[in-house]
């Protein structure tokens, strides 16, 4: 059998591996888009907290792929002192579940979630977000 057995040794990415993937995806986004976010911290967790799930009215923990928390430059981010940095949470298990059900690559899904969480927070149109994703390559 000449088929490569690399896939036999592969597992789902860990929280740290997915966080690194998200950081790389974020770094590829256009500068003007990243500038909206001010100081952004990306966190990957397996699932949203019960509190977030309730707040977002998600029926199951698998319904949320990500969440943006904070304010951006458009909302006076630079004027606010003593505030926590803006954060994006990516939820590993729902993202992996979505990946298993779709034809997209995991990298494309992570980029999509990042762009959409930031974009929705700042009121960008779906067309704007699509263009930003294309620019990120």
MODELLER restraints for C-alpha pairs under 7 A, 6 or more apart:
rsr = mdl.restraints
at = mdl.atoms
rsr.add(forms.Gaussian(group=physical.xy_distance, feature=features.Distance(at['CA:15:A'], at['CA:44:A']), mean=5.80, stdev=0.5))
rsr.add(forms.Gaussian(group=physical.xy_distance, feature=features.Distance(at['CA:15:A'], at['CA:45:A']), mean=6.53, stdev=0.5))
rsr.add(forms.Gaussian(group=physical.xy_distance, feature=features.Distance(at['CA:15:A'], at['CA:92:A']), mean=6.87, stdev=0.5))
rsr.add(forms.Gaussian(group=physical.xy_distance, feature=features.Distance(at['CA:18:A'], at['CA:44:A']), mean=6.91, stdev=0.5))
rsr.add(forms.Gaussian(group=physical.xy_distance, feature=features.Distance(at['CA:19:A'], at['CA:43:A']), mean=6.48, stdev=0.5))
rsr.add(forms.Gaussian(group=physical.xy_distance, feature=features.Distance(at['CA:19:A'], at['CA:44:A']), mean=5.63, stdev=0.5))
rsr.add(forms.Gaussian(group=physical.xy_distance, feature=features.Distance(at['CA:22:A'], at['CA:110:A']), mean=6.18, stdev=0.5))
rsr.add(forms.Gaussian(group=physical.xy_distance, feature=features.Distance(at['CA:22:A'], at['CA:111:A']), mean=6.99, stdev=0.5))
rsr.add(forms.Gaussian(group=physical.xy_distance, feature=features.Distance(at['CA:25:A'], at['CA:111:A']), mean=5.57, stdev=0.5))
rsr.add(forms.Gaussian(group=physical.xy_distance, feature=features.Distance(at['CA:28:A'], at['CA:136:A']), mean=5.12, stdev=0.5))
rsr.add(forms.Gaussian(group=physical.xy_distance, feature=features.Distance(at['CA:29:A'], at['CA:132:A']), mean=6.85, stdev=0.5))
rsr.add(forms.Gaussian(group=physical.xy_distance, feature=features.Distance(at['CA:29:A'], at['CA:136:A']), mean=4.85, stdev=0.5))
rsr.add(forms.Gaussian(group=physical.xy_distance, feature=features.Distance(at['CA:30:A'], at['CA:132:A']), mean=6.81, stdev=0.5))
rsr.add(forms.Gaussian(group=physical.xy_distance, feature=features.Distance(at['CA:30:A'], at['CA:135:A']), mean=6.87, stdev=0.5))
rsr.add(forms.Gaussian(group=physical.xy_distance, feature=features.Distance(at['CA:30:A'], at['CA:136:A']), mean=6.70, stdev=0.5))
rsr.add(forms.Gaussian(group=physical.xy_distance, feature=features.Distance(at['CA:36:A'], at['CA:72:A']), mean=5.74, stdev=0.5))
rsr.add(forms.Gaussian(group=physical.xy_distance, feature=features.Distance(at['CA:36:A'], at['CA:73:A']), mean=5.53, stdev=0.5))
rsr.add(forms.Gaussian(group=physical.xy_distance, feature=features.Distance(at['CA:37:A'], at['CA:72:A']), mean=5.04, stdev=0.5))
rsr.add(forms.Gaussian(group=physical.xy_distance, feature=features.Distance(at['CA:37:A'], at['CA:73:A']), mean=6.59, stdev=0.5))
rsr.add(forms.Gaussian(group=physical.xy_distance, feature=features.Distance(at['CA:37:A'], at['CA:86:A']), mean=6.84, stdev=0.5))
rsr.add(forms.Gaussian(group=physical.xy_distance, feature=features.Distance(at['CA:38:A'], at['CA:72:A']), mean=6.09, stdev=0.5))
rsr.add(forms.Gaussian(group=physical.xy_distance, feature=features.Distance(at['CA:38:A'], at['CA:73:A']), mean=6.32, stdev=0.5))
rsr.add(forms.Gaussian(group=physical.xy_distance, feature=features.Distance(at['CA:39:A'], at['CA:85:A']), mean=5.80, stdev=0.5))
rsr.add(forms.Gaussian(group=physical.xy_distance, feature=features.Distance(at['CA:39:A'], at['CA:86:A']), mean=6.17, stdev=0.5))
rsr.add(forms.Gaussian(group=physical.xy_distance, feature=features.Distance(at['CA:40:A'], at['CA:85:A']), mean=6.13, stdev=0.5))
rsr.add(forms.Gaussian(group=physical.xy_distance, feature=features.Distance(at['CA:40:A'], at['CA:86:A']), mean=4.87, stdev=0.5))
rsr.add(forms.Gaussian(group=physical.xy_distance, feature=features.Distance(at['CA:40:A'], at['CA:87:A']), mean=5.49, stdev=0.5))
rsr.add(forms.Gaussian(group=physical.xy_distance, feature=features.Distance(at['CA:41:A'], at['CA:85:A']), mean=6.72, stdev=0.5))
rsr.add(forms.Gaussian(group=physical.xy_distance, feature=features.Distance(at['CA:41:A'], at['CA:86:A']), mean=6.21, stdev=0.5))
rsr.add(forms.Gaussian(group=physical.xy_distance, feature=features.Distance(at['CA:41:A'], at['CA:87:A']), mean=4.71, stdev=0.5))
rsr.add(forms.Gaussian(group=physical.xy_distance, feature=features.Distance(at['CA:41:A'], at['CA:88:A']), mean=6.36, stdev=0.5))
rsr.add(forms.Gaussian(group=physical.xy_distance, feature=features.Distance(at['CA:42:A'], at['CA:87:A']), mean=5.75, stdev=0.5))
rsr.add(forms.Gaussian(group=physical.xy_distance, feature=features.Distance(at['CA:42:A'], at['CA:88:A']), mean=4.92, stdev=0.5))
rsr.add(forms.Gaussian(group=physical.xy_distance, feature=features.Distance(at['CA:42:A'], at['CA:89:A']), mean=6.08, stdev=0.5))
rsr.add(forms.Gaussian(group=physical.xy_distance, feature=features.Distance(at['CA:43:A'], at['CA:88:A']), mean=6.16, stdev=0.5))
rsr.add(forms.Gaussian(group=physical.xy_distance, feature=features.Distance(at['CA:43:A'], at['CA:89:A']), mean=4.88, stdev=0.5))
rsr.add(forms.Gaussian(group=physical.xy_distance, feature=features.Distance(at['CA:43:A'], at['CA:90:A']), mean=6.30, stdev=0.5))
rsr.add(forms.Gaussian(group=physical.xy_distance, feature=features.Distance(at['CA:44:A'], at['CA:89:A']), mean=5.59, stdev=0.5))
rsr.add(forms.Gaussian(group=physical.xy_distance, feature=features.Distance(at['CA:44:A'], at['CA:90:A']), mean=4.73, stdev=0.5))
rsr.add(forms.Gaussian(group=physical.xy_distance, feature=features.Distance(at['CA:44:A'], at['CA:91:A']), mean=5.82, stdev=0.5))
rsr.add(forms.Gaussian(group=physical.xy_distance, feature=features.Distance(at['CA:44:A'], at['CA:92:A']), mean=6.36, stdev=0.5))
rsr.add(forms.Gaussian(group=physical.xy_distance, feature=features.Distance(at['CA:45:A'], at['CA:89:A']), mean=6.97, stdev=0.5))
rsr.add(forms.Gaussian(group=physical.xy_distance, feature=features.Distance(at['CA:45:A'], at['CA:90:A']), mean=6.34, stdev=0.5))
rsr.add(forms.Gaussian(group=physical.xy_distance, feature=features.Distance(at['CA:45:A'], at['CA:91:A']), mean=5.12, stdev=0.5))
rsr.add(forms.Gaussian(group=physical.xy_distance, feature=features.Distance(at['CA:45:A'], at['CA:92:A']), mean=5.91, stdev=0.5))
rsr.add(forms.Gaussian(group=physical.xy_distance, feature=features.Distance(at['CA:46:A'], at['CA:91:A']), mean=5.19, stdev=0.5))
rsr.add(forms.Gaussian(group=physical.xy_distance, feature=features.Distance(at['CA:46:A'], at['CA:92:A']), mean=4.66, stdev=0.5))
rsr.add(forms.Gaussian(group=physical.xy_distance, feature=features.Distance(at['CA:46:A'], at['CA:93:A']), mean=5.23, stdev=0.5))
rsr.add(forms.Gaussian(group=physical.xy_distance, feature=features.Distance(at['CA:47:A'], at['CA:61:A']), mean=6.10, stdev=0.5))
rsr.add(forms.Gaussian(group=physical.xy_distance, feature=features.Distance(at['CA:47:A'], at['CA:91:A']), mean=5.06, stdev=0.5))
rsr.add(forms.Gaussian(group=physical.xy_distance, feature=features.Distance(at['CA:47:A'], at['CA:92:A']), mean=6.68, stdev=0.5))
rsr.add(forms.Gaussian(group=physical.xy_distance, feature=features.Distance(at['CA:47:A'], at['CA:93:A']), mean=6.36, stdev=0.5))
rsr.add(forms.Gaussian(group=physical.xy_distance, feature=features.Distance(at['CA:48:A'], at['CA:61:A']), mean=6.33, stdev=0.5))
rsr.add(forms.Gaussian(group=physical.xy_distance, feature=features.Distance(at['CA:48:A'], at['CA:91:A']), mean=6.42, stdev=0.5))
rsr.add(forms.Gaussian(group=physical.xy_distance, feature=features.Distance(at['CA:53:A'], at['CA:61:A']), mean=6.54, stdev=0.5))
rsr.add(forms.Gaussian(group=physical.xy_distance, feature=features.Distance(at['CA:58:A'], at['CA:64:A']), mean=6.92, stdev=0.5))
rsr.add(forms.Gaussian(group=physical.xy_distance, feature=features.Distance(at['CA:62:A'], at['CA:94:A']), mean=4.58, stdev=0.5))
rsr.add(forms.Gaussian(group=physical.xy_distance, feature=features.Distance(at['CA:63:A'], at['CA:94:A']), mean=6.96, stdev=0.5))
rsr.add(forms.Gaussian(group=physical.xy_distance, feature=features.Distance(at['CA:64:A'], at['CA:94:A']), mean=6.73, stdev=0.5))
rsr.add(forms.Gaussian(group=physical.xy_distance, feature=features.Distance(at['CA:65:A'], at['CA:90:A']), mean=6.02, stdev=0.5))
rsr.add(forms.Gaussian(group=physical.xy_distance, feature=features.Distance(at['CA:65:A'], at['CA:91:A']), mean=5.19, stdev=0.5))
rsr.add(forms.Gaussian(group=physical.xy_distance, feature=features.Distance(at['CA:65:A'], at['CA:94:A']), mean=5.62, stdev=0.5))
rsr.add(forms.Gaussian(group=physical.xy_distance, feature=features.Distance(at['CA:65:A'], at['CA:95:A']), mean=5.58, stdev=0.5))
rsr.add(forms.Gaussian(group=physical.xy_distance, feature=features.Distance(at['CA:65:A'], at['CA:113:A']), mean=6.82, stdev=0.5))
rsr.add(forms.Gaussian(group=physical.xy_distance, feature=features.Distance(at['CA:66:A'], at['CA:89:A']), mean=5.29, stdev=0.5))
rsr.add(forms.Gaussian(group=physical.xy_distance, feature=features.Distance(at['CA:66:A'], at['CA:90:A']), mean=4.29, stdev=0.5))
rsr.add(forms.Gaussian(group=physical.xy_distance, feature=features.Distance(at['CA:66:A'], at['CA:91:A']), mean=5.59, stdev=0.5))
rsr.add(forms.Gaussian(group=physical.xy_distance, feature=features.Distance(at['CA:66:A'], at['CA:113:A']), mean=6.30, stdev=0.5))
rsr.add(forms.Gaussian(group=physical.xy_distance, feature=features.Distance(at['CA:66:A'], at['CA:117:A']), mean=6.65, stdev=0.5))
rsr.add(forms.Gaussian(group=physical.xy_distance, feature=features.Distance(at['CA:67:A'], at['CA:88:A']), mean=5.62, stdev=0.5))
rsr.add(forms.Gaussian(group=physical.xy_distance, feature=features.Distance(at['CA:67:A'], at['CA:89:A']), mean=5.10, stdev=0.5))
rsr.add(forms.Gaussian(group=physical.xy_distance, feature=features.Distance(at['CA:67:A'], at['CA:90:A']), mean=6.65, stdev=0.5))
rsr.add(forms.Gaussian(group=physical.xy_distance, feature=features.Distance(at['CA:67:A'], at['CA:117:A']), mean=5.91, stdev=0.5))
rsr.add(forms.Gaussian(group=physical.xy_distance, feature=features.Distance(at['CA:68:A'], at['CA:87:A']), mean=5.85, stdev=0.5))
rsr.add(forms.Gaussian(group=physical.xy_distance, feature=features.Distance(at['CA:68:A'], at['CA:88:A']), mean=4.47, stdev=0.5))
rsr.add(forms.Gaussian(group=physical.xy_distance, feature=features.Distance(at['CA:68:A'], at['CA:89:A']), mean=6.43, stdev=0.5))
rsr.add(forms.Gaussian(group=physical.xy_distance, feature=features.Distance(at['CA:68:A'], at['CA:117:A']), mean=5.48, stdev=0.5))
rsr.add(forms.Gaussian(group=physical.xy_distance, feature=features.Distance(at['CA:68:A'], at['CA:118:A']), mean=6.34, stdev=0.5))
rsr.add(forms.Gaussian(group=physical.xy_distance, feature=features.Distance(at['CA:68:A'], at['CA:121:A']), mean=6.91, stdev=0.5))
rsr.add(forms.Gaussian(group=physical.xy_distance, feature=features.Distance(at['CA:69:A'], at['CA:86:A']), mean=5.84, stdev=0.5))
rsr.add(forms.Gaussian(group=physical.xy_distance, feature=features.Distance(at['CA:69:A'], at['CA:87:A']), mean=5.19, stdev=0.5))
rsr.add(forms.Gaussian(group=physical.xy_distance, feature=features.Distance(at['CA:69:A'], at['CA:88:A']), mean=6.23, stdev=0.5))
rsr.add(forms.Gaussian(group=physical.xy_distance, feature=features.Distance(at['CA:70:A'], at['CA:85:A']), mean=6.95, stdev=0.5))
rsr.add(forms.Gaussian(group=physical.xy_distance, feature=features.Distance(at['CA:70:A'], at['CA:86:A']), mean=4.46, stdev=0.5))
rsr.add(forms.Gaussian(group=physical.xy_distance, feature=features.Distance(at['CA:70:A'], at['CA:87:A']), mean=6.37, stdev=0.5))
rsr.add(forms.Gaussian(group=physical.xy_distance, feature=features.Distance(at['CA:71:A'], at['CA:77:A']), mean=5.87, stdev=0.5))
rsr.add(forms.Gaussian(group=physical.xy_distance, feature=features.Distance(at['CA:71:A'], at['CA:86:A']), mean=6.33, stdev=0.5))
rsr.add(forms.Gaussian(group=physical.xy_distance, feature=features.Distance(at['CA:99:A'], at['CA:106:A']), mean=6.14, stdev=0.5))
rsr.add(forms.Gaussian(group=physical.xy_distance, feature=features.Distance(at['CA:112:A'], at['CA:133:A']), mean=6.78, stdev=0.5))
rsr.add(forms.Gaussian(group=physical.xy_distance, feature=features.Distance(at['CA:115:A'], at['CA:129:A']), mean=6.38, stdev=0.5))
rsr.add(forms.Gaussian(group=physical.xy_distance, feature=features.Distance(at['CA:115:A'], at['CA:133:A']), mean=6.91, stdev=0.5))
rsr.add(forms.Gaussian(group=physical.xy_distance, feature=features.Distance(at['CA:116:A'], at['CA:129:A']), mean=6.69, stdev=0.5))
rsr.add(forms.Gaussian(group=physical.xy_distance, feature=features.Distance(at['CA:119:A'], at['CA:129:A']), mean=6.38, stdev=0.5))
